Structures are given as structure tokens and as C-alpha cells.
Amino acid sequence: MLTHLKRLWTEEDGQGMVEYGLILALVAVVVIGALSFLGDNVAGIFEHITDEVGDETGEDFGGDGNDDG
């Protein structure tokens, strides 16, 4: 039993996958934080882009968020 626990403690199989998982989780937290912090600015930029494209093409892309058809 003691040798089994010692081998389990020193074995490094799967360590790389755990590290990749932790890095992926950290990246996800950073992206969510950045989008939360910059979300309104990004939405404003896309709204400005759609307004400019609409002005050039003569189309009205809306922007009130309602899908009235």
C-alpha cells in the first residue's frame, strides 16, 4: 500500500494536460475580464462600424436590438 501511494505521489503522467488546463482557464478568465471591462467600448465600435457601412450602402442596419422583422 505504501509503495502504491509513493508511486502515485511521484508519478508525472498527465501533468502536462493539467498544466494546459490551468493555462486555458487563466486565458478564459483574462478574456472574460477584458470583455467585461471593455464590453461597452467594443459594442460602441461595432455600432459605429455598422452606421458607417449603412451610410455608404444606403442600408439601415437598425441598432435598437429588436428583431421586429
Backbone torsions as a table, in degrees:
resi	resn	phi	psi	omega
1	MET	NA	-43.4	-179.4
2	LEU	-65.4	-39.1	178.4
3	THR	-67.4	-35.4	177.8
4	HIS	-64.5	-44.1	178.4
5	LEU	-66.0	-39.2	179.0
6	LYS	-64.4	-42.9	178.8
7	ARG	-65.4	-39.9	178.6
8	LEU	-63.8	-37.0	-178.8
9	TRP	-71.5	-37.4	-175.0
10	THR	-93.5	-13.5	-178.3
11	GLU	-69.6	138.8	-176.0
12	GLU	-114.9	13.0	177.4
13	ASP	-65.7	133.0	179.2
14	GLY	86.6	-3.2	-178.8
15	GLN	-63.1	-39.3	-179.6
16	GLY	-62.1	-40.0	179.8
17	MET	-66.1	-37.5	177.6
18	VAL	-64.5	-42.0	179.0
19	GLU	-63.8	-42.2	176.9
20	TYR	-63.0	-39.2	177.6
21	GLY	-63.5	-41.5	178.0
22	LEU	-66.3	-40.2	178.0
23	ILE	-64.6	-43.1	178.4
24	LEU	-61.8	-41.2	177.9
25	ALA	-64.6	-40.5	178.5
26	LEU	-64.1	-43.0	178.4
27	VAL	-62.9	-41.4	179.1
28	ALA	-62.4	-41.6	178.8
29	VAL	-64.3	-41.7	179.6
30	VAL	-64.9	-43.3	180.0
31	VAL	-64.6	-43.7	178.6
32	ILE	-63.2	-41.7	177.8
33	GLY	-63.9	-42.1	-180.0
34	ALA	-65.7	-42.1	179.0
35	LEU	-67.9	-34.9	176.5
36	SER	-66.2	-40.3	-178.2
37	PHE	-73.4	-40.6	-174.7
38	LEU	-104.3	6.3	-173.3
39	GLY	-55.1	-46.5	-179.0
40	ASP	-66.6	-37.8	178.7
41	ASN	-65.6	-42.3	179.3
42	VAL	-64.8	-42.2	178.5
43	ALA	-62.5	-40.0	177.9
44	GLY	-64.9	-38.5	178.7
45	ILE	-64.3	-46.0	179.6
46	PHE	-66.2	-35.5	176.9
47	GLU	-64.8	-40.4	177.4
48	HIS	-63.6	-41.8	179.6
49	ILE	-62.7	-46.0	-179.5
50	THR	-66.2	-33.6	176.1
51	ASP	-64.8	-43.6	180.0
52	GLU	-65.7	-42.2	178.5
53	VAL	-64.9	-40.4	178.0
54	GLY	-63.7	-38.2	177.6
55	ASP	-64.7	-38.9	-178.4
56	GLU	-73.1	-36.2	-175.9
57	THR	-96.6	-11.7	-177.5
58	GLY	81.4	5.3	179.9
59	GLU	-88.8	151.7	172.7
60	ASP	-110.5	109.3	-177.2
61	PHE	-86.3	4.1	-179.1
62	GLY	77.7	-144.7	179.6
63	GLY	141.2	-1.7	178.5
64	ASP	-85.7	-7.2	177.5
65	GLY	84.1	-4.2	179.0
66	ASN	-90.6	139.9	179.1
67	ASP	-105.9	74.6	-177.2
68	ASP	-82.3	-10.4	177.0
69	GLY	89.7	NA	NA
